[in-house]
Amino acid sequence: MANKVKIPTPQSLAAKVYGAASRSSDPPVTNTEDWSDWVSLNSSNVAAVRYNSAESQLEIAFRNGGTYRYPSVPETTYLAFLSAPSPGRFVHANIKPAFKGYRVRRSS
């Protein structure tokens, strides 16, 4: 009888590389060509942000070193985030309650 070989999913590979929890609800790893450049923010909490318009994904790098990805974020929300007077407050009031994010990089 032949042994079955378990093929790793993009999520399980990402979990091994970045230490993120692998969940079946996480979207697949995306093409890096679809991402905008990182935009640095003047914030004590948020270091930078970037957006994937092809897949409506927002990625936020926090000053503590953690980076989180939020799927299904409309571009209008991203643009409002960029112009928010307090990016940290915007994340806590508008991103975290409305979108399920997951860690893609550990704090360093």
Secondary structure, 3 states (H helix, E strand, C coil): CCCCCCCCCHHHHHHHHHCCCCCCCCCCCCCHHHECCCEECCCCCEEEEEEECCCCEEEEEECCCCEEEECCCCHHHHHHHHHCCCHHHHHHHHHCCCCCCEEEECCC
